């Protein structure tokens, strides 16, 4: 985070993360009310600008803005002037000229959120995922869900399993969790764990079993089949057998280990249905946490009541 925008947890200090998490607790109370609307951001305009497909993130940002009273507009690349050849620069400047207060942006290029933040002078930028770089609100909602269940982050062993190479979720989780004092362990095919990620203060295991052992939390990442190149992992069937989280592997973790997944799930590939829908799973709760976190971020940035 830099100034008016939320670009990534790499740039967000501990006090700012804690403020977002505390605010999200209050926002969750609003979500649970019969009437889920407050006028906190009345008169504010938010654009959801998505150059990649999304269900959870875009919908939760839309609901977050509307629950807080803001006017929210969704724009997808396929239905915008981008389809006619308009550049990202011109799209962003056009939206700024409409006097919007915040642009929530997802883009396939790493660094696109930083580019937008450097270009715009009068609109906040919230990174909803830039390539394989970061997805800060997903990292925050995962941390929020852990905190709701485990009460504290410091000292917890969190295992992140699967496709680390292509995962912006993994990077945001690593930055946020390590800053808050968690031990982060990675497990999966070595072809899907880039060597440089060791510099982020994580423990890399040769087997998923090593990462899972005695873990408090297991965060299972989606195998991004659309980004895969041949040879990065065996067949889907072999991946599930060697690396997938199933009931047998879950027994290696602590008895009360929490199961997370950013979604959408490839059931039967990176995670078995019995684990995904079992009593230790908080996957559906993550969706609720996502709305609360995004409400908190929008409120703190646009109300001027947070140091963001």
C-alpha positions, 0 to 999 in steps of 0.5 A: 500500500502506498498513500491513497491506494492498496497495491499489495501487502508487500507495501502494507505495514503491520499497523495498517493491516491490523486496522483493516482487520479490526475494521472488517470485524465491524463490517461483518456486523453490518453484513449480518444485519437484516438491512445491510446498508449504511450511508458511510460512502454515500456520494462516492463513486467506485469503478470495478475495472476487470480485464480478467474474469472473476466472480467472487472478487468482483461481486464482493467488491460490488456488494461492499461498495453498495452496502456502504452506500457508494455508487458502483459500476462494473466494467469488463474489458470485453464490453468496454472500449478496450475491445476496440483497441483502447489502451490501458492508459486511455481507459484509466484517464477516461475514468478519472475524468469522470471524477470517480473516487476509486478504481478496483482493477484486475489485470493480467500484467504484473505491475499494472496496479502500480502503473495505474497508481502512478498515472492517476492523481485523483482516484485511489487504486485498489489492486484486485489482482495483477498477474501472478504478483499480488491479490492483497484483499484475498490475502487479507480475507484469508488472514481475517478468516484465520484470526476469526478461528484461531484468535491470533496469527503470531506463531501459527504454522500455515501451509500453502499448498499447490501452484505457488508459481502462478499464484498472486494469492500465495504472494499476498498471503506470504507477505501478510502472514510473515509480517504478522508473525506466522510461520509459512511453509510451502508444499507442492511440485518443485516445478510450481515453486519458484526458487526466489520465493525462498527469499520471502522468509518461507520454508519450502518442503520436498513433500506436501506431507512435510508442509502439512505436518502439525500445521494450524492452517492449510491454504490449498491453491487452485491449480491454474490449468489455463496458465500451465505449460507442459511438463510442470506437473504430472497428469491431473490424476497423478497430481491428486495422488501425489500432491492433493489434500485428502483426508489421509494427508489432513491427519498429518496436520493438527486436529483442529487445522483450518482448511482454506481455498481461494476458489474456484476449486478443482475438486478432486485435483488439488483438494478432495470433496470430503476435505473441501466440504468437511467440518474443518473447512472455512471455504464458504466463510472466506467468501463472507470474510471477503465482503467484510475485508473489501468493505473495510478497505473501501471505507478506510480509503474513501472516508478519510478515517484511515491512514491509508 
